[in-house]
Amino acid sequence: MRIFMGGGETFHKDSHFLKNMAIFIIMEPFPISDSGTFESPIGEVKAGFPSPADDFREKLDIVKLLVKHSASTFFFRIDGVSMVDADMDEGDIIIVDRGVEPYNGCKAVCFIDGEYTVKKVEIGRDGAVLMPCNSRNGKFRPIPVGPDNEFMIWGVVTWVIKKA
């Protein structure tokens, strides 16, 4: 198991921090480019009788819909279960925008003490706490961020893409 980040850094599961915390979601970014737009026809789907308006469809540019800042947006596949109550299940794809200003309560990819994780960020007067979102599994604990931690909010989660 490895974490691959856009800058080429690689962290192994043998990492001291991963062993002690055991709550990190492993991610691999998939950067996008403006040249590779994906267009798909979109229309309504009736759960009853066919509609005579089926010939009348609009085009959907999925990248234009989901990505506001193409140069600072990355796709990650979730590998782990610490964020299931935030609707981020194993195998889902999250879209992370580094151009979005972090805010209290946001879900974000964070860098802490040499490792990357995705968590809900709670910001208070005394600093930040990275909150897992899995009420069914007590092994996931909040990660307090203090002055001794190397910490950065790497990017804010803007969308979660789920497989039906």
C-alpha positions as CSV (number, residue, x, y, z in Angstrom):
1,M,0.0,0.0,0.0
2,R,1.4,3.4,-1.0
3,I,0.3,7.0,-1.1
4,F,1.1,8.7,-4.4
5,M,0.8,12.5,-4.5
6,G,1.1,14.8,-7.5
7,G,4.6,16.0,-6.7
8,G,6.0,12.5,-6.8
9,E,6.2,11.8,-3.0
10,T,5.6,8.2,-2.0
11,F,4.9,7.0,1.5
12,H,4.9,3.4,2.5
13,K,2.6,1.5,4.9
14,D,5.6,0.9,7.0
15,S,5.6,4.6,7.9
16,H,5.8,5.2,11.7
17,F,2.8,7.7,11.5
18,L,0.6,5.3,9.6
19,K,1.3,2.4,12.0
20,N,0.4,4.5,15.1
21,M,-2.7,6.2,13.6
22,A,-4.1,3.4,11.4
23,I,-6.8,5.8,10.2
24,F,-5.5,7.2,6.9
25,I,-7.3,6.9,3.6
26,I,-4.9,6.0,0.8
27,M,-5.3,8.2,-2.2
28,E,-3.9,8.5,-5.7
29,P,-4.5,11.8,-7.5
30,F,-5.7,12.0,-11.1
31,P,-5.0,15.6,-12.4
32,I,-7.2,16.9,-15.2
33,S,-6.5,19.2,-18.1
34,D,-8.6,21.6,-20.1
35,S,-7.8,19.8,-23.3
36,G,-9.5,16.5,-22.2
37,T,-13.1,17.5,-21.7
38,F,-15.7,14.8,-21.5
39,E,-19.1,15.5,-23.0
40,S,-22.0,13.2,-22.6
41,P,-25.6,13.6,-23.6
42,I,-27.9,14.2,-20.6
43,G,-31.7,13.9,-20.5
44,E,-34.4,12.9,-18.1
45,V,-35.0,9.3,-17.3
46,K,-38.6,8.4,-16.8
47,A,-39.6,5.6,-14.4
48,G,-42.9,5.1,-16.3
49,F,-43.8,5.5,-19.9
50,P,-41.3,6.8,-22.6
51,S,-41.5,10.5,-23.1
52,P,-42.0,12.0,-26.6
53,A,-39.3,14.6,-25.5
54,D,-36.5,11.9,-25.8
55,D,-35.3,13.6,-29.0
56,F,-34.7,16.8,-27.1
57,R,-31.5,16.5,-25.1
58,E,-28.8,18.9,-23.8
59,K,-25.1,18.1,-23.7
60,L,-23.4,17.8,-20.4
61,D,-19.7,18.7,-20.0
62,I,-18.9,16.8,-16.8
63,V,-15.5,18.5,-16.3
64,K,-17.1,22.0,-16.6
65,L,-19.8,21.0,-14.2
66,L,-17.5,19.5,-11.5
67,V,-14.3,21.5,-11.9
68,K,-14.0,25.2,-11.2
69,H,-10.2,25.5,-11.1
70,S,-8.7,23.0,-13.5
71,A,-5.1,23.8,-12.7
72,S,-5.6,23.1,-9.0
73,T,-8.1,20.3,-9.1
74,F,-7.3,16.6,-8.5
75,F,-9.2,13.3,-8.4
76,F,-8.6,10.7,-5.7
77,R,-10.0,7.2,-5.2
78,I,-10.8,6.5,-1.6
79,D,-9.2,3.5,0.0
80,G,-10.4,3.2,3.6
81,V,-13.5,3.5,5.7
82,S,-12.8,6.4,8.1
83,M,-15.1,8.8,6.2
84,V,-18.2,6.7,5.5
85,D,-20.5,8.9,7.5
86,A,-19.4,11.8,5.2
87,D,-20.5,9.7,2.2
88,M,-16.9,8.9,1.2
89,D,-16.9,5.1,0.8
90,E,-14.1,2.8,-0.3
91,G,-13.8,3.1,-4.0
92,D,-15.5,6.4,-4.4
93,I,-13.7,9.2,-6.2
94,I,-13.3,12.6,-4.5
95,I,-12.6,15.8,-6.4
96,V,-10.2,18.0,-4.4
97,D,-9.7,21.7,-5.3
98,R,-6.6,23.4,-3.9
99,G,-8.0,26.7,-5.0
100,V,-10.9,26.6,-2.5
101,E,-10.3,28.4,0.8
102,P,-10.6,25.9,3.7
103,Y,-13.4,26.6,6.2
104,N,-14.6,25.2,9.5
105,G,-16.4,21.9,8.9
106,C,-15.0,21.3,5.4
107,K,-13.8,17.9,4.2
108,A,-10.3,18.2,3.1
109,V,-7.1,16.4,2.1
110,C,-4.6,17.3,4.8
111,F,-0.9,16.9,5.3
112,I,0.1,16.2,8.9
113,D,3.6,15.1,10.1
114,G,4.6,13.7,6.7
115,E,1.4,11.9,5.8
116,Y,-1.7,12.7,3.8
117,T,-5.3,12.0,4.9
118,V,-8.8,13.1,4.2
119,K,-10.9,14.2,7.2
120,K,-13.5,16.7,8.3
121,V,-11.6,19.8,9.5
122,E,-12.8,21.5,12.7
123,I,-11.1,24.8,13.3
124,G,-11.3,26.4,16.7
125,R,-9.4,29.0,18.8
126,D,-6.9,26.4,20.0
127,G,-6.2,25.0,16.5
128,A,-7.6,22.4,14.3
129,V,-8.9,18.9,14.8
130,L,-9.1,16.4,12.0
131,M,-12.3,14.4,12.5
132,P,-13.0,10.9,11.1
133,C,-16.6,10.3,10.1
134,N,-17.3,6.7,10.9
135,S,-19.6,6.3,13.9
136,R,-19.7,2.5,13.4
137,N,-16.0,2.0,14.0
138,G,-14.5,3.2,17.3
139,K,-10.9,2.7,16.2
140,F,-11.0,6.0,14.2
141,R,-10.1,8.8,16.6
142,P,-9.9,12.6,16.1
143,I,-6.4,13.9,15.3
144,P,-5.7,17.1,17.2
145,V,-3.4,19.5,15.4
146,G,-1.0,21.5,17.6
147,P,2.0,23.8,17.3
148,D,4.3,20.8,17.2
149,N,2.7,19.3,14.2
150,E,3.7,19.9,10.6
151,F,0.3,20.6,9.1
152,M,-1.3,21.9,5.9
153,I,-4.8,21.7,4.5
154,W,-3.8,20.5,1.0
155,G,-7.1,20.9,-0.7
156,V,-10.9,21.0,-0.1
157,V,-13.2,18.2,-1.2
158,T,-15.7,19.7,-3.6
159,W,-17.5,16.6,-5.0
160,V,-17.8,12.8,-4.2
161,I,-18.4,10.5,-7.2
162,K,-20.1,7.3,-6.2
163,K,-20.7,4.1,-8.1
164,A,-24.3,3.1,-8.2
